[in-house]
Amino acid sequence: EDKVVQSPLSLVVHEGDTVTLNCSYEVTNFRSLLWYKQEKKAPTFLFMLTSSGIEKKSGRLSSILDKKELFSILNITATQTGDSAIYLCAVEALGTGGFKTIFGAGTRLFVKA
Amino acid sequence: NAGVMQNPRHLVRRRGQEARLRCSPMKGHSHVYWYRQLPEEGLKFMVYLQKENIIDESGMPKERFSAEFPKEGPSILRIQQVVRGDSAAYFCASSPNRGTEAFFGQGTRLTVV
């Protein structure tokens, strides 16, 4: 069965800390891995990763994919209280009827002032 | 270009009633996905639709749940004879093509009393 596992499930840090969120997956016919940030509303898209070893960067956030070891990490440097959210990892794979998306349970990040 | 619009934002139904959740995708998007988020759990894929077609409904419960995306108008997720376990946030996402990032609506929070 396809699955996406995120760790840790929750994390509390202080402003200015650097955090690394993990996402491992076991899927058949992998296509892409996506990261989303979910606050009290809808998930917002962060990154889409399809190739191993190529880092994607957006401000203080960066992410990389390892297709050999089947995992991705999301790094946040110099964290701010506004980074407090649930970070969701999703993997897109070829399933019945076309591509399907499997989400992890998310990592709850709380950044203390 | 308005984002993905879901309504209502909050819906309260008594056990046994029907719930109808609406999703209008972003302009130019013909792919719609429905997800359910139970308390303390991640997003779970339910169904993937293109205009007038259900492409993948592998995540839909076999009974009481149905979805449609007519040629004109929003996509509808319909839950008949709701039970307390149906209480959840239901998110809709749309994309212009399969395999590109999806943009999420604000969700409909269904509470069954």
Interface residues (C-beta under 8 A of the other chain):
Chain A: R31 S32 L34 Y36 K41 A42 P43 T44 F45 M48 L88 A90 E92 G95 T96 G97 G98 F99 K100 T101 I102 F103 G104 A105 G106
Chain B: V4 Y33 Y35 E41 G42 L43 K44 F45 Y48 I55 D56 E57 S58 G59 F91 R98 G99 T100 E101 A102 F103 F104 G105 Q106 G107
